[in-house]
Each structure stands twice: as structure tokens, then as C-alpha cells.
Amino acid sequence: MKVPVSFLKDYVDIDMDAKTLGDLLTLSGSKVEEVITSGDEIQNVVAGKILKIEPHPDAEKLVICQVEVGEDEPIQIVTGAKNMKENDIVPVALHNSSLAGGVKIKRGKLRGIPSNGMMCSEEELGLADEGTVHGLMILPENTVVGRNIKEILNLDNAVIDFEITSNRPDCLSIVGMARETAATLNINYKMPALNYEVKCKDNINNEIKVEVRDTLCRRYIARGVKNIKIQDSPAWMAERLLQSGVRPINNIVDITNFVMIELGQPLHAYDRRTITTNTIIVERAKEGESFVTLDEKERKLGSSILTIKDGNNTLGIAGIMGGLNSEIKEDTTEIIFESANFQGTNVRVSSKKLNLRTEASGRFEKDLDPHLAEIAINRACNLIQELGAGDIMDGTIDIYEKSVEEHFVEVDSNWINAFLGLKLTKEEMKGYLDRLELSTEISGDKLIVKVPTFRGDINIREDVAEEIVRIYGYNKVPSTDLKVSSIRTGRYKNQVIKNMVVDILIASGLSEAICYSFVSPKVFDKILLPKDSKLRNAVVIRNPLGEDYSIMRTTSIPSMMEAFSRNYSRSNEIVRLFEIGKNYVPSKAPGEIPKEKNVVTIGIYGEADYFCLKGIVENVFETLGINNISYERETENVSYHPGKTATAKLNKKTVATLGEIHPSVTLGYGIDPECYVAEIDLDALIENAVIERKYKALPKFPAVTRDMAIILDDSILVQQIEDVIRRHGGNILESFKLFDVYKGEQIPEGKKSIAYSITYRNENKTLTDKDVEKVHNKILSTLEYTLGAKLR
């Protein structure tokens, strides 16, 4: 939110530059994005009066204007703007001028006609966002011609751009930021005048009725004004609106916009003539209903969208925008002011559905304080009286069934000091809270905090502590030495191992993916789970976003396949991903929370095979110091290919499943290449990892290497061969490595040739041939006896 410092000074006495103020407000919790002085870039732009407008002889969309810019002769400017008329006063960029964004303006020709400058819009002066205005900026008729535009619009004044979080809608206004500024500087701020006189004895309750037919409208206030005089707003109001990026239109519309910026409560003014039934009805739209909004665009409404109607016609979309049919016109003589409060979630959803976001919807969607509606309509009536814009009718229509009340939060002052690491007295804490209008009483060691309705974000003791420390000053909180231990235990060890796994997988060429933990029940069918599979027993979410996110996942395969599908649909031919997440197992006992199983999921496709995946998994186990892993063929997991899948076991417990995803599953996700996925039990990794490394001296005695090539049945697994080598290698077996697998000529059908390089070493002496032969022959004889192997 952009807050002009000069506007802020109307409510709080500030005696410092904008940069210093921004720094102080940032330290007290109001984050400043930047301090803007928009006038720096704008040079040689003055107010000019259009004396004459003529059509361009060679271009239908262009006109030629004679413009008075001061003491010199009028200048000629060619423009395509349509919203001006003769005698209008507009900003004029002269020859060799510059505009917002550093745009340079020089004299030239447009379709052969000389043009000695450019007439400007708010956007070109940096006063409005791109695309939000259409046409030139029309200045008040009493503007001095030839005067520098920066003096007229106070563009030399600084603007502070705040990032307002969604839990602080009370700060989406000048008064809200004045309140924060006063609390930060420990000074007072003032509210705008809210008093007014009723000069019209006609009572609004006798002329119109209001029916609220939906609880999405939490409060609706209406007041009437007769004898309306439509005219330009005074210079001070137009100036404040322009500084805030809002284009002045007329006094009535400007009052509603001014109050919204000043207090944060959107208002709307209806032409009384458009309420033909004398009844305002707040209800949802009919499905497929069409409605033309103030921006002259036709909108298709749905039954979830809340509207304001007069019984026959729709007058506005609640909380978003009014209708073109009820706008204030030059001949309007009576208006109805609306100050309402609508449910934030519905406004946000409706705004997104209609692709229509406004200043009003941006405030309503954050859930405004219903009490602000009354303050705002009082302020609007005060301005009507101050500007002499009409006579306020007697009476008020105020429908407010479920009132939001102030609430109390109790917190122990000793806990606050312990929590913040401070040594504040109870009286100091009370002082900081009182500065924020959080009226506080002290009862023993307890603080009883009365929370006003505009601070709905304060509900627990941590909220109170945050308010105290931000006004006290985060920069004043003393530093505390961290208490650390060199022993890696508990959660710290868990995090170290998890970080190691991430580093291993990234070093293996994978990228980390983050997937949702909630999925659709339909994924069980997509991964071919049997109807009686225990994995179908999932935790159901009470308030899901929709069916696609209605249960907690019991397996991470669907999440990885969704990631594959998304990448494949975007023509990513080679994908290497991993995810560290959780699977959820429902508790058998009612009322108990589900068990969360930490799991590492690895997924690859494109220029990959089973051995690529297995190598990555082995890399994880090896780096974590987890030995004695054995692999067994897996044929019962229906989500995987029955001939290309294995389970990794440690102490007879399955710690990983890895292999090719079943082709039917792959095709179901719209993917052509083979997909390979591994699911690793992260809890098992943490439990069995050996992260403490012990080093030993390099061996003094030489190693002996023997190669072994054997022929055996094709169905025998390499794991079985390695188990024999490991069991019978004795104390002198140092390592072994598979270096060849061969099938083809000279090898009988149904057989394969497996070749290993085996290294032997004794740490205490040099091995003899006899020592090596004894062990090597034992390995060969065991392979022959147990696996039917023959030496090649």
C-alpha cells in the first residue's frame, strides 16, 4: 500500500524525513518496500489549457490541439486522446521534458503535422498503474496555467510503499498507518471528523427498505442524501486522491474513494432513481445472470456471487464493483450511501472467478472489521456537509445481526520475558500495549489485554508478546549465545542425516521436488492397487479443497508420477527427481493421530534403466555407512513391473522398493518412456546410518587380485553370488567388483557368464599364493555346490 507522507501528516505529527520514518516503521513491524519520490523523474511538465481542438486532416483517430502553457504563445500538440474538451486544463510535457520511468519527450511530427509536446495521463506521470486509466488527466478548472505540475500535485512529496500482510487489514488505510506511526513514535494521532447535521427531515426508513438474505453480508448500513450538487471536488481532496493513485471524478464518487483510502472501508453511492422498487436486496446472483459493471464490461455471474439488487435489477457485485446502471450522473439529485461488510473468502473467490480485482475487493477479502462500516458512513456524511454537496436525510438503516465484540487475552508477564529473552516490567509491557490501543489491566503477574474488533489477528499469548516486542524494538533485544553440543543426537542427528541424503541425491544429478501430501482417492486405481490393498485405507481430510485433495497419501508413487506427467507434457525428455516427504498411516485406535512415515522417493525417466536407479540407491546406502544391504526380486507390488523390481532389505526388514513402474501405470499418466521409481524408508536410514567416520592407516602389505568368470543359470541373481563371496571370503577378503555380464555365443541358452574381480589382503603379512588359493577355491566350490556354477 502506497502512503503519501503529506497525507499521513494530516493525522499524526511527523517531524522527520521519509527515509528515517520508513526505517523506524520497519523495525516496529510495518515492512517498508521502498520510499518513493516520484517527482524526481518528471521535468518540464506544466499545466496547459486546451484552447482549440481540430480534426487531423490525414488521421481519423488523431486531433490537433492548440494549448496555452503560460506567458508564451500557445503551442500545437497532436494527440489520440478522446476524453478532453476545449477549455480543459491538462498536464503538458513540453519539448525536452521527461516523465515517470525516464521517458523523454521531444517535438516531432505525427502524420505530417508538427507536435510540440505531449498531453499526459496519470499513468505517464507515475500516479496510476499501467492500464488502469483511459485518457488524459483533467486538472481542476481553477488550476493556474503554466504552473509546474509537481507543485500542483505535490509530486515532490515522498510516498512510502508498505507491504501489508493479510492478517492486518486495519493497516490498509491512512488512519491505520497513522495509528502504527503514533505507536512507533510514542505520540498521538487524530481521527478524522465524524460529526454532521441532519438538514433533511425526510427519514430514509420511510422511503426504502433493505433485506439481507444471505449471511455472506455481515453488516449493511444505508443512509440517504438529497439535493445533491454534482461538481468537481475541492483541490485538497483531488490532490490527496491523486497522490494515492486514484483519479478524481466528481465530488460524490471522490468522497467514497477518499473515505476508503482514509479509513480502509469501501463505500458505494447509488443513484436513488435506480432503486425502482424502493427495496435494496442483498442476495446471491442467479446462475448465468449477466451484469454490466462500472467499467462497462458485461460479466457472467454465478450462484456463488453475492449481489446488491433492487428486486428487479442487479445494482452491484457485493464488495467488488457497482453497476453501470446505478452510477452517479451529472443530473443525480439523490443518492443512497452503502457501507457494508462482506465475508472475505467469498469476495476473494468471486473476484478471482470474475477476473475482476478492485481496491474494494482487495480490502474486503482480508475480512474488515464490521464496526468500521459505521465509522466510514459517518465520515462520508461529514464530507458531504463540509463540501456542501447535499442534505443528509434523517435516520439510518443498519442491519447487523451477529455483532463482533471485543475479546480478552490473558498472558503471564513472566512468560513474556522468558519467551522474548527480556526483562521488562509489567508496567512497561502495559505501556507498549496501550500505545497500540490494546487496553491492558494488570492483575498480579498477569496482563489482561482488551483486544479491539479491528485487531482480529490477536488471539493467543504469542500474539501479545509479538506486539510488545515490536514496539519495544526488535533491534533492542539482546543477543543470546546458542547452546550447542558436539554430540549429534535426537532431532539434530535426524536433520544431519536428512541433509546428507539431500546432498547425496543432488550430487547424483537429481533435482528436489516438493509434492502435496494430500491426493485424490482416484490415484489408487491409477497405480493398479487391488481393492483389498491396505494402502487404500487412507486418512480422510475433513474440509478438503476438493475431491482431488481429499485424502492423505499412503504411498508416494502417485505424487512422483504426477510430477513425471507434468514434466513430460512440457516436453522434458530427461527427468531426474527426488522428494523427501511423508506417507500417512491411519491409527487403529479412534481419536489417535495418524502415523507419519518419512520417505525418500527417487524418480527418473529418459536415457535411464533399472541399473541407473539402483546405482543411486546404493550410493545413498553406502554414503550413510549402511552395509549388509541385500536385494530380492519383487513380483507382488502391482504398481511396478514384475520382472524389473527389487526390494532392499536390511536385517530382513524391507527398507526400499525400487524398479520400473508398470507400463499400464505409465500409460495411465500419459507418459511414453519407461519410468523408474524408488521408495526408501527414511526412518530406517536415520536409525541405521553411521555418520561418525573412523580412519585407519594405509595398508602396509600388498593386495592380491584374482578374476573369476563363472557360467550359471540366467535366473540366478547377482545378489546370491555376492552373498557367497562375502560369506566365504574370510578375513582376507578386502573387496570385490562385478565387471562383466555376458550372454550370447559360446554361452548355452538359458545361461549367463558373470565375471568378478576379487581383492584379497592381510593387514599383518604378505599373502602367499597358497593363502589366496585356499579361500578362492572355497568360494568357487560353494558357488558350484549351491548355485550350480561352472568356472568358464
Secondary structure in CASP SS format (residue, H / E / C, confidence):
PFRMAT SS
TARGET T0000
AUTHOR 0000-0000-0000
METHOD secondary structure of the structure
MODEL  1
M C 1.00
K E 1.00
V E 1.00
P E 1.00
V H 1.00
S H 1.00
F H 1.00
L H 1.00
K C 1.00
D C 1.00
Y C 1.00
V E 1.00
D C 1.00
I C 1.00
D C 1.00
M C 1.00
D C 1.00
A H 1.00
K H 1.00
T H 1.00
L H 1.00
G H 1.00
D H 1.00
L H 1.00
L H 1.00
T H 1.00
L H 1.00
S C 1.00
G C 1.00
S C 1.00
K C 1.00
V E 1.00
E E 1.00
E E 1.00
V E 1.00
I E 1.00
T C 1.00
S H 1.00
G H 1.00
D H 1.00
E C 1.00
I C 1.00
Q E 1.00
N E 1.00
V E 1.00
V E 1.00
A E 1.00
G E 1.00
K E 1.00
I E 1.00
L E 1.00
K E 1.00
I E 1.00
E E 1.00
P E 1.00
H E 1.00
P C 1.00
D C 1.00
A E 1.00
E E 1.00
K E 1.00
L E 1.00
V E 1.00
I E 1.00
C E 1.00
Q E 1.00
V E 1.00
E E 1.00
V C 1.00
G C 1.00
E C 1.00
D C 1.00
E C 1.00
P C 1.00
I E 1.00
Q E 1.00
I E 1.00
V E 1.00
T E 1.00
G C 1.00
A C 1.00
K C 1.00
N C 1.00
M C 1.00
K C 1.00
E C 1.00
N C 1.00
D C 1.00
I E 1.00
V E 1.00
P E 1.00
V E 1.00
A E 1.00
L E 1.00
H E 1.00
N E 1.00
S E 1.00
S E 1.00
L C 1.00
A H 1.00
G H 1.00
G H 1.00
V C 1.00
K E 1.00
I E 1.00
K C 1.00
R C 1.00
G E 1.00
K E 1.00
L E 1.00
R C 1.00
G C 1.00
I E 1.00
P E 1.00
S E 1.00
N C 1.00
G E 1.00
M E 1.00
M E 1.00
C C 1.00
S C 1.00
E C 1.00
E C 1.00
E C 1.00
L C 1.00
G C 1.00
L C 1.00
A C 1.00
D C 1.00
E C 1.00
G C 1.00
T C 1.00
V C 1.00
H C 1.00
G C 1.00
L C 1.00
M C 1.00
I C 1.00
L E 1.00
P C 1.00
E C 1.00
N C 1.00
T C 1.00
V C 1.00
V C 1.00
G C 1.00
R C 1.00
N E 1.00
I H 1.00
K H 1.00
E H 1.00
I H 1.00
L H 1.00
N C 1.00
L C 1.00
D C 1.00
N C 1.00
A C 1.00
V E 1.00
I E 1.00
D E 1.00
F E 1.00
E C 1.00
I C 1.00
T C 1.00
S C 1.00
N C 1.00
R C 1.00
P H 1.00
D H 1.00
C H 1.00
L C 1.00
S C 1.00
I H 1.00
V H 1.00
G H 1.00
M H 1.00
A H 1.00
R H 1.00
E H 1.00
T H 1.00
A H 1.00
A H 1.00
T H 1.00
L H 1.00
N C 1.00
I C 1.00
N C 1.00
Y E 1.00
K C 1.00
M C 1.00
P C 1.00
A C 1.00
L C 1.00
N C 1.00
Y C 1.00
E C 1.00
V C 1.00
K C 1.00
C E 1.00
K E 1.00
D E 1.00
N E 1.00
I H 1.00
N H 1.00
N H 1.00
E C 1.00
I C 1.00
K E 1.00
V E 1.00
E E 1.00
V E 1.00
R C 1.00
D C 1.00
T C 1.00
L C 1.00
C E 1.00
R E 1.00
R E 1.00
Y E 1.00
I E 1.00
A E 1.00
R E 1.00
G E 1.00
V E 1.00
K E 1.00
N C 1.00
I C 1.00
K C 1.00
I C 1.00
Q C 1.00
D C 1.00
S C 1.00
P C 1.00
A H 1.00
W H 1.00
M H 1.00
A H 1.00
E H 1.00
R H 1.00
L H 1.00
L H 1.00
Q H 1.00
S C 1.00
G C 1.00
V C 1.00
R C 1.00
P C 1.00
I C 1.00
N C 1.00
N H 1.00
I H 1.00
V H 1.00
D H 1.00
I H 1.00
T H 1.00
N H 1.00
F H 1.00
V H 1.00
M H 1.00
I H 1.00
E H 1.00
L H 1.00
G C 1.00
Q C 1.00
P C 1.00
L C 1.00
H E 1.00
A E 1.00
Y E 1.00
D E 1.00
R H 1.00
R H 1.00
T H 1.00
I C 1.00
T C 1.00
T C 1.00
N C 1.00
T E 1.00
I E 1.00
I E 1.00
V E 1.00
E E 1.00
R E 1.00
A C 1.00
K C 1.00
E C 1.00
G C 1.00
E C 1.00
S E 1.00
F E 1.00
V E 1.00
T E 1.00
L C 1.00
D C 1.00
E C 1.00
K C 1.00
E E 1.00
R E 1.00
K E 1.00
L C 1.00
G C 1.00
S C 1.00
S C 1.00
I C 1.00
L E 1.00
T E 1.00
I E 1.00
K E 1.00
D C 1.00
G C 1.00
N C 1.00
N C 1.00
T E 1.00
L E 1.00
G E 1.00
I E 1.00
A C 1.00
G C 1.00
I C 1.00
M E 1.00
G E 1.00
G E 1.00
L H 1.00
N H 1.00
S H 1.00
E C 1.00
I C 1.00
K C 1.00
E C 1.00
D C 1.00
T C 1.00
T C 1.00
E E 1.00
I E 1.00
I E 1.00
F E 1.00
E E 1.00
S E 1.00
A E 1.00
N E 1.00
F E 1.00
Q C 1.00
G H 1.00
T H 1.00
N H 1.00
V H 1.00
R H 1.00
V H 1.00
S H 1.00
S H 1.00
K H 1.00
K H 1.00
L H 1.00
N C 1.00
L C 1.00
R C 1.00
T C 1.00
E H 1.00
A H 1.00
S H 1.00
G H 1.00
R H 1.00
F H 1.00
E C 1.00
K C 1.00
D C 1.00
L C 1.00
D C 1.00
P C 1.00
H C 1.00
L H 1.00
A H 1.00
E H 1.00
I H 1.00
A H 1.00
I H 1.00
N H 1.00
R H 1.00
A H 1.00
C H 1.00
N H 1.00
L H 1.00
I H 1.00
Q H 1.00
E H 1.00
L H 1.00
G C 1.00
A C 1.00
G C 1.00
D E 1.00
I E 1.00
M E 1.00
D E 1.00
G C 1.00
T C 1.00
I E 1.00
D E 1.00
I E 1.00
Y C 1.00
E C 1.00
K C 1.00
S C 1.00
V C 1.00
E C 1.00
E C 1.00
H E 1.00
F E 1.00
V E 1.00
E E 1.00
V E 1.00
D E 1.00
S H 1.00
N H 1.00
W H 1.00
I H 1.00
N H 1.00
A H 1.00
F H 1.00
L H 1.00
G C 1.00
L C 1.00
K C 1.00
L C 1.00
T C 1.00
K H 1.00
E H 1.00
E H 1.00
M H 1.00
K H 1.00
G H 1.00
Y H 1.00
L H 1.00
D H 1.00
R H 1.00
L C 1.00
E C 1.00
L C 1.00
S C 1.00
T E 1.00
E E 1.00
I E 1.00
S E 1.00
G C 1.00
D C 1.00
K E 1.00
L E 1.00
I E 1.00
V E 1.00
K E 1.00
V E 1.00
P C 1.00
T C 1.00
F C 1.00
R C 1.00
G C 1.00
D C 1.00
I C 1.00
N C 1.00
I C 1.00
R H 1.00
E H 1.00
D H 1.00
V H 1.00
A H 1.00
E H 1.00
E H 1.00
I H 1.00
V H 1.00
R H 1.00
I H 1.00
Y H 1.00
G C 1.00
Y H 1.00
N H 1.00
K H 1.00
V C 1.00
P C 1.00
S C 1.00
T C 1.00
D C 1.00
L C 1.00
K C 1.00
V C 1.00
S C 1.00
S C 1.00
I C 1.00
R C 1.00
T C 1.00
G H 1.00
R H 1.00
Y H 1.00
K H 1.00
N H 1.00
Q H 1.00
V H 1.00
I H 1.00
K H 1.00
N H 1.00
M H 1.00
V H 1.00
V H 1.00
D H 1.00
I H 1.00
L H 1.00
I H 1.00
A H 1.00
S C 1.00
G C 1.00
L C 1.00
S E 1.00
E E 1.00
A C 1.00
I C 1.00
C C 1.00
Y C 1.00
S C 1.00
F E 1.00
V E 1.00
S C 1.00
P C 1.00
K C 1.00
V H 1.00
F H 1.00
D H 1.00
K H 1.00
I C 1.00
L C 1.00
L C 1.00
P C 1.00
K C 1.00
D C 1.00
S C 1.00
K H 1.00
L H 1.00
R H 1.00
N C 1.00
A C 1.00
V C 1.00
V E 1.00
I C 1.00
R C 1.00
N C 1.00
P C 1.00
L C 1.00
G C 1.00
E H 1.00
D H 1.00
Y H 1.00
S C 1.00
I E 1.00
M E 1.00
R C 1.00
T C 1.00
T C 1.00
S C 1.00
I H 1.00
P H 1.00
S H 1.00
M H 1.00
M H 1.00
E H 1.00
A H 1.00
F H 1.00
S H 1.00
R H 1.00
N H 1.00
Y H 1.00
S H 1.00
R C 1.00
S C 1.00
N C 1.00
E C 1.00
I C 1.00
V E 1.00
R E 1.00
L E 1.00
F E 1.00
E E 1.00
I E 1.00
G E 1.00
K E 1.00
N E 1.00
Y E 1.00
V E 1.00
P C 1.00
S C 1.00
K C 1.00
A C 1.00
P C 1.00
G C 1.00
E C 1.00
I C 1.00
P C 1.00
K E 1.00
E E 1.00
K E 1.00
N E 1.00
V E 1.00
V E 1.00
T E 1.00
I E 1.00
G E 1.00
I E 1.00
Y E 1.00
G C 1.00
E C 1.00
A C 1.00
D C 1.00
Y H 1.00
F H 1.00
C H 1.00
L H 1.00
K H 1.00
G H 1.00
I H 1.00
V H 1.00
E H 1.00
N H 1.00
V H 1.00
F H 1.00
E H 1.00
T H 1.00
L C 1.00
G C 1.00
I C 1.00
N C 1.00
N C 1.00
I C 1.00
S E 1.00
Y E 1.00
E E 1.00
R E 1.00
E C 1.00
T C 1.00
E C 1.00
N C 1.00
V C 1.00
S C 1.00
Y E 1.00
H E 1.00
P E 1.00
G E 1.00
K E 1.00
T E 1.00
A E 1.00
T E 1.00
A E 1.00
K E 1.00
L E 1.00
N C 1.00
K C 1.00
K E 1.00
T E 1.00
V E 1.00
A E 1.00
T E 1.00
L E 1.00
G E 1.00
E E 1.00
I E 1.00
H C 1.00
P H 1.00
S H 1.00
V H 1.00
T H 1.00
L H 1.00
G H 1.00
Y C 1.00
G C 1.00
I C 1.00
D C 1.00
P C 1.00
E C 1.00
C E 1.00
Y E 1.00
V E 1.00
A E 1.00
E E 1.00
I E 1.00
D E 1.00
L H 1.00
D H 1.00
A H 1.00
L H 1.00
I H 1.00
E H 1.00
N H 1.00
A C 1.00
V C 1.00
I C 1.00
E C 1.00
R C 1.00
K C 1.00
Y C 1.00
K C 1.00
A C 1.00
L C 1.00
P C 1.00
K C 1.00
F C 1.00
P C 1.00
A C 1.00
V E 1.00
T E 1.00
R E 1.00
D E 1.00
M E 1.00
A E 1.00
I E 1.00
I E 1.00
L E 1.00
D E 1.00
D C 1.00
S C 1.00
I C 1.00
L C 1.00
V H 1.00
Q H 1.00
Q H 1.00
I H 1.00
E H 1.00
D H 1.00
V H 1.00
I H 1.00
R H 1.00
R H 1.00
H H 1.00
G C 1.00
G H 1.00
N H 1.00
I H 1.00
L E 1.00
E E 1.00
S E 1.00
F E 1.00
K E 1.00
L E 1.00
F E 1.00
D E 1.00
V E 1.00
Y E 1.00
K C 1.00
G C 1.00
E C 1.00
Q C 1.00
I C 1.00
P C 1.00
E C 1.00
G C 1.00
K E 1.00
K E 1.00
S E 1.00
I E 1.00
A E 1.00
Y E 1.00
S E 1.00
I E 1.00
T E 1.00
Y E 1.00
R C 1.00
N C 1.00
E C 1.00
N C 1.00
K C 1.00
T C 1.00
L C 1.00
T C 1.00
D H 1.00
K H 1.00
D H 1.00
V H 1.00
E H 1.00
K H 1.00
V H 1.00
H H 1.00
N H 1.00
K H 1.00
I H 1.00
L H 1.00
S H 1.00
T H 1.00
L H 1.00
E H 1.00
Y H 1.00
T H 1.00
L H 1.00
G C 1.00
A C 1.00
K E 1.00
L E 1.00
R C 1.00
END
